[in-house]
């Protein structure tokens, strides 16, 4: 498990999110799955956010999400839906990286507002529920992660039951190390334990690429 320690308690890299337009959703899921040597599973729809996703559970307690918008008014209202739509309109790519916490209250206090509740009903009928906060910061400053608190048992979370031995080895982020470290409450030289963070120059801030360790060697997307 990828862990951090900070004022908010246990903080972990939860997943990385790749956003695309509806017309390239299926092909992107197939492309990334082929590159990583495992098939995605249908995650279902996010009715409050106007989005849907496919997920790939990885070894190490993380997962990859490919997400797109629905033809639904919520996609224009909800911050997450707007963020996905904006990234898709730019041609698609990494939307961001997400960290999970066991208790959202300290994060809410630090950011000065309450978190939003989200849920999606999986194809098997299970109602996956969570709290999230930080999408507004992500939309203003794409280098920053956002926070999740899962409201379901660990065995029901998207990272459960890995479908592959592939792990996330490292991430490349265009941004300011000090700003991200302050946001997370972690040292700038290693904001993510067990995950290599490389700071790169790019025209736009944000998550630039993710390096995966697969059974056939490293793969960067």
Backbone torsions as a table, in degrees:
resi	resn	phi	psi	omega
1	UNK	NA	140.7	-178.2
2	UNK	-89.8	109.1	-172.5
3	UNK	-117.9	154.8	171.0
4	UNK	-129.8	160.5	171.9
5	UNK	-125.9	136.0	-178.5
6	UNK	-164.7	-169.9	-177.6
7	UNK	-63.7	-22.4	-177.8
8	UNK	-91.1	9.7	-179.6
9	UNK	84.3	-149.1	-176.6
10	UNK	-69.9	122.0	178.3
11	UNK	-127.3	129.5	-174.4
12	UNK	-131.1	149.3	168.4
13	UNK	-66.4	120.3	-175.7
14	UNK	-96.1	-53.2	178.9
15	UNK	-163.8	168.3	172.6
16	UNK	-116.2	144.8	-170.7
17	UNK	-122.0	129.0	-178.8
18	UNK	-116.4	121.9	-174.3
19	UNK	-108.3	138.0	-179.6
20	UNK	-143.0	165.8	174.7
21	UNK	-73.0	159.4	-176.9
22	UNK	-59.6	-36.6	-175.3
23	UNK	-74.9	-10.7	176.8
24	UNK	-118.1	12.2	-176.4
25	UNK	-62.7	-54.8	-175.8
26	UNK	-64.8	-43.2	-178.5
27	UNK	-65.2	-34.3	178.3
28	UNK	-69.1	-41.5	176.4
29	UNK	-58.9	-43.7	-179.8
30	UNK	-67.2	-40.7	-178.8
31	UNK	-64.2	-49.6	-178.7
32	UNK	-67.1	-41.0	177.7
33	UNK	-59.8	-41.8	178.2
34	UNK	-64.9	-41.3	-179.4
35	UNK	-64.1	-34.2	-176.2
36	UNK	-96.8	-3.3	173.9
37	UNK	77.6	27.3	179.3
38	UNK	-158.2	152.2	-179.3
39	UNK	-89.8	144.1	174.8
40	UNK	-74.9	163.8	172.4
41	UNK	-118.1	149.2	179.5
42	UNK	-68.4	119.4	-178.7
43	UNK	-85.9	-19.3	-177.7
44	UNK	97.2	-166.9	-175.8
45	UNK	-108.9	153.4	173.6
46	UNK	-105.8	92.9	-172.6
47	UNK	-63.0	-31.1	-178.8
48	UNK	-78.3	-19.4	-175.3
49	UNK	-109.0	-10.9	-179.4
50	UNK	70.8	35.7	-178.4
51	UNK	-135.4	168.3	171.5
52	UNK	-143.4	160.6	-177.3
53	UNK	-147.3	163.9	165.1
54	UNK	-118.9	145.2	-176.8
55	UNK	-128.9	150.7	175.8
56	UNK	-127.9	103.7	176.8
57	UNK	-67.5	133.0	-179.7
58	UNK	-111.8	163.3	171.5
59	UNK	-66.8	150.8	178.8
60	UNK	93.5	5.7	174.2
61	UNK	82.4	21.8	177.6
62	UNK	-124.7	175.3	175.6
63	UNK	-154.8	165.0	175.1
64	UNK	-107.0	135.7	176.6
65	UNK	-117.1	131.5	167.1
66	UNK	-110.2	125.0	-170.3
67	UNK	-131.1	147.7	175.0
68	UNK	-142.1	170.3	179.0
69	UNK	-88.8	157.8	170.8
70	UNK	-97.8	160.6	172.4
71	UNK	-81.9	77.7	-170.6
72	UNK	-150.1	141.6	-178.5
73	UNK	-56.5	-28.9	-178.6
74	UNK	-61.6	-28.0	-179.5
75	UNK	-65.4	-24.5	179.1
76	UNK	-90.8	-17.9	-176.1
77	UNK	-97.0	-45.8	-172.3
78	UNK	-76.1	139.5	178.7
79	UNK	-55.3	-40.8	-179.1
80	UNK	-65.7	-44.2	177.8
81	UNK	-60.0	-41.6	179.3
82	UNK	-66.7	-38.6	179.2
83	UNK	-65.0	-41.8	178.7
84	UNK	-64.7	-45.0	-179.5
85	UNK	-62.1	-40.3	-179.6
86	UNK	-64.7	-44.7	-179.7
87	UNK	-66.2	-39.7	179.4
88	UNK	-64.2	-39.0	-179.5
89	UNK	-65.7	-23.6	178.0
90	UNK	-85.2	4.3	179.5
91	UNK	109.9	-2.8	179.6
92	UNK	83.8	161.7	179.7
93	UNK	147.0	-166.8	-178.5
94	UNK	-65.5	123.0	177.3
95	UNK	-81.4	-39.9	-179.5
96	UNK	167.7	-175.2	179.0
97	UNK	-122.9	149.0	-168.7
98	UNK	-128.5	134.1	176.3
99	UNK	-113.4	148.2	179.1
100	UNK	-111.5	149.9	178.5
101	UNK	-130.5	156.0	178.0
102	UNK	-81.4	-24.4	-178.2
103	UNK	-140.2	115.9	-176.5
104	UNK	-77.9	-18.6	-172.4
105	UNK	-54.7	-46.4	179.6
106	UNK	-63.1	-34.0	178.6
107	UNK	-68.5	-41.6	177.4
108	UNK	-60.0	-41.1	179.8
109	UNK	-64.5	-42.8	-177.9
110	UNK	-67.7	-37.9	-179.0
111	UNK	-87.4	-11.8	174.2
112	UNK	77.6	25.0	176.1
113	UNK	-158.9	168.0	-179.3
114	UNK	-87.9	156.7	178.5
115	UNK	-78.8	163.6	175.9
116	UNK	-100.7	143.9	175.7
117	UNK	-91.1	141.0	177.8
118	UNK	-131.2	160.6	174.1
119	UNK	-160.8	157.4	169.4
120	UNK	-145.1	144.5	178.7
121	UNK	-94.4	117.0	179.0
122	UNK	-67.8	161.1	177.1
123	UNK	-56.7	-25.0	177.9
124	UNK	-82.9	1.8	176.1
125	UNK	96.3	-9.3	-179.1
126	UNK	-73.1	135.2	180.0
127	UNK	-92.9	103.1	-179.1
128	UNK	-83.6	123.2	-173.0
129	UNK	-125.7	148.4	179.6
130	UNK	-160.0	170.6	167.6
131	UNK	-113.1	148.8	176.6
132	UNK	-144.7	153.0	178.6
133	UNK	-155.5	148.5	177.2
134	UNK	113.0	-0.9	179.5
135	UNK	-65.0	-34.4	178.6
136	UNK	-63.9	-40.4	177.5
137	UNK	-66.5	-40.5	178.8
138	UNK	-60.7	-41.8	-178.8
139	UNK	-66.8	-33.0	178.9
140	UNK	-83.2	-31.0	-175.1
141	UNK	-143.4	87.2	-170.7
142	UNK	-61.4	-10.2	177.5
143	UNK	-72.2	-22.4	-173.7
144	UNK	-81.2	148.9	172.5
145	UNK	-83.1	174.5	165.1
146	UNK	-121.9	167.8	-169.8
147	UNK	-110.0	143.1	174.5
148	UNK	-124.8	144.8	163.7
149	UNK	-125.0	115.1	180.0
150	UNK	-73.5	138.8	-179.6
151	UNK	-110.3	21.4	179.2
152	UNK	-131.3	160.1	179.4
153	UNK	-60.7	153.5	-174.6
154	UNK	-58.4	-32.1	-177.7
155	UNK	-72.9	-9.9	178.4
156	UNK	-102.1	-3.7	-176.2
157	UNK	-77.1	157.9	-176.9
158	UNK	-59.6	-24.0	-179.3
159	UNK	-81.7	-7.5	-178.6
160	UNK	-72.4	154.6	174.9
161	UNK	56.9	64.4	-178.6
162	UNK	-54.3	141.2	179.9
163	UNK	-98.0	3.0	-174.5
164	UNK	-159.7	161.2	174.4
165	UNK	-85.2	-2.6	-179.4
166	UNK	-62.7	139.7	176.5
167	UNK	-127.8	162.5	171.4
168	UNK	-84.2	117.4	-178.6
169	UNK	-89.9	-39.3	-177.2
170	UNK	-163.8	165.5	177.1
171	UNK	-132.0	147.1	173.9
172	UNK	-112.0	125.7	-174.7
173	UNK	-125.1	130.6	171.8
174	UNK	-92.1	113.8	-177.3
175	UNK	169.6	-166.3	-176.9
176	UNK	-105.8	115.7	-176.1
177	UNK	-57.6	-40.1	-177.6
178	UNK	-66.1	-38.8	-179.7
179	UNK	-65.6	-42.8	179.9
180	UNK	-68.0	-41.0	179.4
181	UNK	-61.8	-41.0	178.6
182	UNK	-65.1	-40.4	-179.8
183	UNK	-63.0	-38.4	-179.1
184	UNK	-88.2	-20.1	-173.8
185	UNK	76.0	35.3	-176.2
186	UNK	-128.9	160.5	178.1
187	UNK	-63.0	142.0	-177.7
188	UNK	-66.4	-26.9	-176.1
189	UNK	-81.3	-15.4	174.3
190	UNK	-153.9	73.4	-178.6
191	UNK	-66.9	-22.5	178.3
192	UNK	-125.9	112.2	175.5
193	UNK	-66.4	141.8	176.9
194	UNK	68.6	2.1	176.9
195	UNK	-126.2	126.2	177.4
196	UNK	-75.6	129.3	176.4
197	UNK	-112.8	121.2	178.3
198	UNK	-111.3	128.0	179.4
199	UNK	-93.3	126.2	-175.0
200	UNK	-126.6	161.3	175.0
201	UNK	-91.3	133.3	178.2
202	UNK	-153.3	159.4	-179.0
203	UNK	-64.3	-34.4	-178.7
204	UNK	-121.5	141.0	177.1
205	UNK	-71.8	156.8	175.7
206	UNK	137.4	-175.3	177.4
207	UNK	-75.1	116.0	-174.9
208	UNK	-90.6	-45.1	-178.9
209	UNK	-155.9	161.7	177.4
210	UNK	-127.8	130.0	176.9
211	UNK	-100.3	125.9	-179.1
212	UNK	-109.6	141.3	172.1
213	UNK	-97.6	111.4	-178.3
214	UNK	-111.4	172.4	178.7
215	UNK	-65.2	-18.5	-178.7
216	UNK	-107.6	13.8	178.9
217	UNK	111.1	179.2	-177.8
218	UNK	-69.3	142.7	176.1
219	UNK	-131.5	127.6	178.2
220	UNK	-112.4	129.8	178.9
221	UNK	-124.1	NA	NA
